[in-house]
Amino acid sequence: MTSAEPAVRCGAAVRTHSAIRGRAARLASALSALGIGHGDRYAIVMRNSIEFLEASLAGSGIGAIPVPVNSHWTGDDLAHLLTDSGSKLVIVDSDLVSVVEAVLPPGMTVVEVGGSTGGKYPDFESLIATSEPIGAQVLDPPLGVIYTSGTTGKPKGILRQPMTTGQAGQVAAVMMTMLAANPSMSTLIPAPLYHTAPNAHAVFAIALGMNLEIMPRFDPEEFLRLVQDQKIQHTQMVPTMFVRLLKLPADIRGKYDISSLASVVHAAAPCPVTVKREMIDWFGPIISEFYGGSETGGAVICNSEQWLEHPGTVGHPIADTVVKILDPVSLQELPTGESGDIYIKPFSSWPEFTYIGNDAKRREMEHDGLITVGDIGYIDDDGYLFLNDRRNDLINSGGVNIYPAEIEGCLVGHESIADAAVFGIPDEEFGEAIAAHIELSPGASLSVEDVKDFVRAHLAGYKVPKVIVFEDKLPREDTGKLFKRKLKEPYWNEQLSSR
């Protein structure tokens, strides 16, 4: 970026921070004229773009609440979100209008991005061009709504409470620690802005005056090119991006100078130990990690040195965060080294939240001021947290608990396996058996027995999958989370239909 003023770049588009704020202020005025006011929600169904940022920022000027929507969602998932969120208006990319129209709730206003003027719906650019900037800014705008990914059930809308100015400053300081960044860095977002972490990353980058590069979509070689050409110093990634980078041929990996990178932070999904070790070997000890949930914010962090001393950890508590491991039945705290449900008390300035239309679920996940997001793990003698798996993904086969993440980590360590999903399926003898759906690397070939022999050579025999299915492509979120629900349901539905 050549501008002396901090700017945002996405593909060929470049816009300064002041231009983005000015356009967001005009859009806020336009949204107000369309009937959106304080406390109202509006959905954003867009792919990564500078306009996505402007649409998100516009709400703060009028106290309205943006609701970012996974741009891949269609049908029932999209209909659920638009209805459940109570959004009065939706801002949508022109090529996604027909998808939204198919499930559009009655009375919802549509604003089209990238369409032609004089079209069926108000045009994003025309609204900005013909509106004056909003006047006095709302001093206490509610925070946005983020929906969970819905990988294990229906997506839940998380609504956070407003923050005071002092509280916002404290959260910003913790966020910068969590992101392992400082305002002088140029930063890159390779993940979709409709997810919690990249969305917060973008907002804080604008607030702190950082030069920001947004990838329209992640491509491993394009990532390396951008780091080299734009002298990127900081980025936030997910483990599947690491895997795709490591699968690049050696000549491609060695083609780019990535020495400008000073900090790489990852989160959102467990990272296999072998993958992270290879990334540290390649990028250097600049890789840090944080763990938490959309509900709790970042709870624990660790840098490369700490991880190398405690391989597999996701970190130790950040600020005054409290992390405890509780027995899932008695809810009593478990001793060091014993696995149980992870409960978190977020750092003190983190805003309170509720689930839209489901306050009972919010109360259900809390115990004595601590919140669980459904993960299982343990804490070692040095206070470092380790993840086992999701509670909903745990396999119980013949009374033995089996963690799919361990088997998935083993499988992706095979040079011919690009991705793997492991889950429990009905079994008449053991209650549940292990199934593995596998995506092979381009041009690779493996047999079912090859896979079983590989797992058997690295893990205990009872962890070898009984059923192995090869897939062209696994259903994975851009954040790296697997949509196991889509893979599991046919097995369990078949069992129900046979009763």
ChimeraX attribute file (.defattr): number of C-alpha atoms within 10 A of each C-alpha:
attribute: neighborCount
match mode: 1-to-1
recipient: residues
	/A:1	16
	/A:2	8
	/A:3	10
	/A:4	8
	/A:5	13
	/A:6	19
	/A:7	23
	/A:8	27
	/A:9	18
	/A:10	19
	/A:11	13
	/A:12	5
	/A:13	9
	/A:14	16
	/A:15	15
	/A:16	19
	/A:17	20
	/A:18	14
	/A:19	13
	/A:20	21
	/A:21	17
	/A:22	18
	/A:23	24
	/A:24	25
	/A:25	27
	/A:26	24
	/A:27	29
	/A:28	32
	/A:29	25
	/A:30	23
	/A:31	24
	/A:32	17
	/A:33	12
	/A:34	15
	/A:35	11
	/A:36	23
	/A:37	18
	/A:38	17
	/A:39	15
	/A:40	18
	/A:41	23
	/A:42	29
	/A:43	24
	/A:44	24
	/A:45	27
	/A:46	26
	/A:47	20
	/A:48	21
	/A:49	19
	/A:50	20
	/A:51	20
	/A:52	21
	/A:53	19
	/A:54	20
	/A:55	24
	/A:56	25
	/A:57	23
	/A:58	26
	/A:59	32
	/A:60	22
	/A:61	25
	/A:62	26
	/A:63	23
	/A:64	26
	/A:65	26
	/A:66	27
	/A:67	29
	/A:68	25
	/A:69	24
	/A:70	24
	/A:71	20
	/A:72	14
	/A:73	14
	/A:74	15
	/A:75	11
	/A:76	11
	/A:77	15
	/A:78	22
	/A:79	17
	/A:80	16
	/A:81	21
	/A:82	24
	/A:83	15
	/A:84	14
	/A:85	22
	/A:86	17
	/A:87	21
	/A:88	20
	/A:89	23
	/A:90	25
	/A:91	25
	/A:92	27
	/A:93	22
	/A:94	18
	/A:95	13
	/A:96	17
	/A:97	20
	/A:98	12
	/A:99	18
	/A:100	23
	/A:101	11
	/A:102	12
	/A:103	17
	/A:104	18
	/A:105	17
	/A:106	8
	/A:107	8
	/A:108	14
	/A:109	18
	/A:110	23
	/A:111	23
	/A:112	24
	/A:113	23
	/A:114	14
	/A:115	19
	/A:116	15
	/A:117	14
	/A:118	9
	/A:119	9
	/A:120	11
	/A:121	16
	/A:122	19
	/A:123	21
	/A:124	23
	/A:125	18
	/A:126	15
	/A:127	20
	/A:128	20
	/A:129	12
	/A:130	12
	/A:131	17
	/A:132	16
	/A:133	18
	/A:134	20
	/A:135	12
	/A:136	8
	/A:137	12
	/A:138	15
	/A:139	13
	/A:140	16
	/A:141	20
	/A:142	23
	/A:143	21
	/A:144	22
	/A:145	25
	/A:146	25
	/A:147	24
	/A:148	19
	/A:149	22
	/A:150	16
	/A:151	16
	/A:152	16
	/A:153	12
	/A:154	14
	/A:155	17
	/A:156	22
	/A:157	22
	/A:158	22
	/A:159	22
	/A:160	19
	/A:161	17
	/A:162	17
	/A:163	18
	/A:164	14
	/A:165	11
	/A:166	10
	/A:167	15
	/A:168	15
	/A:169	13
	/A:170	15
	/A:171	19
	/A:172	17
	/A:173	13
	/A:174	18
	/A:175	18
	/A:176	16
	/A:177	15
	/A:178	23
	/A:179	24
	/A:180	23
	/A:181	22
	/A:182	16
	/A:183	15
	/A:184	11
	/A:185	20
	/A:186	26
	/A:187	29
	/A:188	29
	/A:189	25
	/A:190	24
	/A:191	24
	/A:192	24
	/A:193	28
	/A:194	24
	/A:195	21
	/A:196	21
	/A:197	24
	/A:198	21
	/A:199	20
	/A:200	14
	/A:201	21
	/A:202	21
	/A:203	14
	/A:204	16
	/A:205	25
	/A:206	22
	/A:207	12
	/A:208	15
	/A:209	19
	/A:210	22
	/A:211	24
	/A:212	27
	/A:213	25
	/A:214	23
	/A:215	21
	/A:216	17
	/A:217	18
	/A:218	17
	/A:219	14
	/A:220	19
	/A:221	15
	/A:222	12
	/A:223	20
	/A:224	19
	/A:225	17
	/A:226	17
	/A:227	23
	/A:228	18
	/A:229	13
	/A:230	15
	/A:231	18
	/A:232	25
	/A:233	20
	/A:234	23
	/A:235	27
	/A:236	23
	/A:237	22
	/A:238	21
	/A:239	21
	/A:240	22
	/A:241	20
	/A:242	17
	/A:243	21
	/A:244	16
	/A:245	18
	/A:246	16
	/A:247	17
	/A:248	13
	/A:249	9
	/A:250	9
	/A:251	8
	/A:252	12
	/A:253	17
	/A:254	11
	/A:255	12
	/A:256	16
	/A:257	14
	/A:258	20
	/A:259	13
	/A:260	15
	/A:261	21
	/A:262	18
	/A:263	23
	/A:264	23
	/A:265	22
	/A:266	24
	/A:267	23
	/A:268	21
	/A:269	17
	/A:270	23
	/A:271	24
	/A:272	22
	/A:273	18
	/A:274	14
	/A:275	18
	/A:276	20
	/A:277	18
	/A:278	14
	/A:279	19
	/A:280	16
	/A:281	10
	/A:282	11
	/A:283	15
	/A:284	16
	/A:285	18
	/A:286	17
	/A:287	23
	/A:288	24
	/A:289	26
	/A:290	25
	/A:291	25
	/A:292	19
	/A:293	19
	/A:294	17
	/A:295	25
	/A:296	22
	/A:297	20
	/A:298	25
	/A:299	24
	/A:300	24
	/A:301	28
	/A:302	25
	/A:303	19
	/A:304	19
	/A:305	14
	/A:306	16
	/A:307	22
	/A:308	16
	/A:309	9
	/A:310	17
	/A:311	16
	/A:312	20
	/A:313	26
	/A:314	27
	/A:315	23
	/A:316	22
	/A:317	23
	/A:318	20
	/A:319	16
	/A:320	12
	/A:321	18
	/A:322	18
	/A:323	23
	/A:324	22
	/A:325	25
	/A:326	23
	/A:327	15
	/A:328	15
	/A:329	8
	/A:330	7
	/A:331	14
	/A:332	12
	/A:333	16
	/A:334	17
	/A:335	16
	/A:336	14
	/A:337	15
	/A:338	14
	/A:339	19
	/A:340	25
	/A:341	26
	/A:342	27
	/A:343	27
	/A:344	26
	/A:345	21
	/A:346	26
	/A:347	20
	/A:348	14
	/A:349	19
	/A:350	21
	/A:351	20
	/A:352	14
	/A:353	19
	/A:354	18
	/A:355	20
	/A:356	18
	/A:357	14
	/A:358	12
	/A:359	11
	/A:360	10
	/A:361	13
	/A:362	17
	/A:363	12
	/A:364	10
	/A:365	14
	/A:366	15
	/A:367	14
	/A:368	8
	/A:369	11
	/A:370	16
	/A:371	22
	/A:372	24
	/A:373	18
	/A:374	15
	/A:375	19
	/A:376	24
	/A:377	21
	/A:378	23
	/A:379	24
	/A:380	14
	/A:381	9
	/A:382	9
	/A:383	14
	/A:384	21
	/A:385	27
	/A:386	22
	/A:387	24
	/A:388	21
	/A:389	20
	/A:390	18
	/A:391	17
	/A:392	12
	/A:393	20
	/A:394	19
	/A:395	21
	/A:396	17
	/A:397	20
	/A:398	12
	/A:399	10
	/A:400	11
	/A:401	10
	/A:402	21
	/A:403	22
	/A:404	25
	/A:405	23
	/A:406	18
	/A:407	24
	/A:408	20
	/A:409	20
	/A:410	18
	/A:411	25
	/A:412	22
	/A:413	18
	/A:414	15
	/A:415	11
	/A:416	18
	/A:417	19
	/A:418	21
	/A:419	24
	/A:420	24
	/A:421	24
	/A:422	28
	/A:423	25
	/A:424	25
	/A:425	23
	/A:426	18
	/A:427	14
	/A:428	7
	/A:429	9
	/A:430	12
	/A:431	14
	/A:432	18
	/A:433	23
	/A:434	23
	/A:435	22
	/A:436	24
	/A:437	22
	/A:438	23
	/A:439	20
	/A:440	22
	/A:441	17
	/A:442	11
	/A:443	6
	/A:444	11
	/A:445	10
	/A:446	11
	/A:447	11
	/A:448	13
	/A:449	10
	/A:450	11
	/A:451	20
	/A:452	18
	/A:453	13
	/A:454	15
	/A:455	20
	/A:456	15
	/A:457	11
	/A:458	13
	/A:459	13
	/A:460	9
	/A:461	12
	/A:462	13
	/A:463	19
	/A:464	22
	/A:465	22
	/A:466	15
	/A:467	15
	/A:468	18
	/A:469	13
	/A:470	15
	/A:471	13
	/A:472	11
	/A:473	13
	/A:474	20
	/A:475	17
	/A:476	15
	/A:477	17
	/A:478	21
	/A:479	22
	/A:480	19
	/A:481	18
	/A:482	22
	/A:483	18
	/A:484	20
	/A:485	15
	/A:486	12
	/A:487	19
	/A:488	17
	/A:489	12
	/A:490	12
	/A:491	13
	/A:492	13
	/A:493	11
	/A:494	11
	/A:495	13
	/A:496	9
	/A:497	7
	/A:498	6
	/A:499	5
